[in-house]
Amino acid sequence: MSSRKIDRTYEPDGTAVRVTGYAQAKEVLRSTGTVQAGLGVETVEKLPPSIRRPVLYRDGEEHREHRRQTARYFTPRRVDEHYRELMERVADEQLAHLRSEPAVDLAKLSFRMAIEVVSAVIGLTESRPGLDKRLDRFFPEKFGKPGFTSLHGIYWVFKQNFQFLGIYLADVRPAVKVRRRQRRDDLISHLIDEGCRDGEILGECLTFAAAGMVTTREFVNVVAWHLFTDDALRQRYTGGDETTRVALLHDLLRLEPVVGNLKRRTTAAIPAGEAVIPKDALVDVDVSTANLERADEGPGLAFGDGPHKCPGAYVAIQEADIFLSKLFAIEGLRMVKPPRVAMKPDISSYELRDFIISVRPPA
């Protein structure tokens, strides 16, 4: 397997208990004595109690029941039967852009692919054109800190609220309006059945946008980067059957997890190997380090583990394989310029941009 492309230099939070061992990390993530931390949970906790939190920020029985009721949308059988044809079609559409242009940014093609697939799963199917651009504005490379104590903070308050409103008006409200008239078999319809208000549905949709659209784009990009720069790996992938290709994708994801660090807060003293982490401790689970201990457990902890393990893991792997297998089957495919790497240090996640590829010979 190739060496890492992503420099995982990471400055741990000095106030957190850092966990780097694979077994200990899995133990923490599976523990019922922890709750979600990081990923903006501090902001969500400030919302009025009457507002239902997105599933990412809930724990305990409420969280388990929601996951139980929505698990059917993400089973391998459902994904294969309901979304494989869609994935094939969208991949062909995006690769048609590659064939028609002198060169394209792979990050844009892979993002449109991920958006189309996840939108179908959750029910964002009535969006106005430009959802990829709206999401790029909502999840910029560099975040400012909103607040009312400086002009910079006030700017980010209004900017963030403006982006919220844009996605609500152009994407969420049209989908909700259609499903309030006639229910469909998707996540938004389920949320309506549960009595969720439009703002609460918006929160869930943005959670799935971050966890399903944004992360899948980065995964596709980093795998492509490896395949472009390692001939033996590329031959193994393009010459293998689906089982072989998926195993290779799992291993690359283990090597290059999109989110390198996960945080939890303990609600009770919990074991972590031979140590005991005390109650009310912030725990920093170093997924990228822990994953290096294992080469035989698929993607390792790249999708998390325990109650908050990513429900869309199978969706991400299947769409990545469909897109990448079609991409690398194109004759004359070449990398014009490797991607520019940006990092989000709070969760040690990478973003690959300006990844220029072409199917035309060099001038």
Secondary structure, DSSP 4 states (H G I P E B T S, - for coil): -PPPSS-------TTSEEE--HHHHHHHHH-TTEEEESTTHHHHTTS-TTSPPPGGG--HHHHHHHHHHHGGGG-HHHIIIIIHHHHHHHHHHHHHHHHHSS-EEHHHHHHHHHHHHHHHHHT--SPPS-HHHHHHHHS-SS-----SSSHHHHHHHHHHHHHHHHHIIIIIHHHHHHHHHS--SSHHHHHHHTT--HHHHHHHHHHHIIIIIIHHHHHHHHHHHHHHH-HHHHHHHHHS-HHHHHHHHHHHHHHS-SB-EEEEEESS-EEETTEEEPTT-EEEEEHHHHGGG-SSSTTTTTT--GGGS-TTHHHHHHHHHHHHHHHTTSTT-EEEEPPEEEEETTTTEEEEE--EEESSPP-
